[in-house]
Amino acid sequence: MGTLTEKNAVIFSGGDFLTEDLKYCEKIIDINNSYIICADKGYEYAVNCGIKPHIVVGDFDSTSKPTGDFDTEIYPVQKDDTDTMIAIKSAIEKGYTKIAILGALGGRFDHSIANIQSLVYIADNNASGYIVDSHHIITVLGDNATVDINKFDGYLSLFAITNTVQNLNIRGCEYNLDNYTLENNFPLGVSNRIVDDIANISIDKGKLLVIQYS
């Protein structure tokens, strides 16, 4: 594991996970130069990939308590935070500002929704959060945010998480928008495609869910 010279963290959560997901995660973050946090069953995924965690957290209702040369924090099963949220809070408290989450989709649908909501928490704490697997890169943009996305073979979908997302601008896509107010009761932003080399997305106010699917 490399020296931690950047404020990057990778969280292994307990949803569906394939070893090939790591390749897609590397598009977002350098795993070998990141602080590794395992949430409950995510520990098994990391170990099976030969990745040693810095810390393992959770209530361990999905796996046995791990032992090894790393920190372990055990929590009661009855708690307000999910195991993944505990991992996210740990990363933010330690000052990590770019957080990628693996194993955050699949399995129980309610857990997938909870993990997507956790991206809003990350954005609210002045950090960038990404849920990644071999088909998805998911993030949330907050107030006065802009992002460039390289062209890829797949779909780009945008959804308002807050009631409205104000002054949404889309450039470089099949369907572009200028200063548009996107509402959370109509999925206008689903299934767009990037047609230029780079797409630019910007908003003034609100929370925008950005999903790349390939």
Secondary structure by P-SEA (a helix, b strand, c coil): cccccccbbbbbcccccccaaaaaaaacccccccbbbbcccaaaaaaaaccccccccccccccccccccbbbbbbcccccccaaaaaaaaaaaacccbbbbcccccccaaaaaaaaaaaaaaaaacbbbbbbcccccccccccbbbbbbccccbbbbbbbccccccbbbbccccccccbbbbbccccccccccccccbbbbbbcccbbbbbbcc
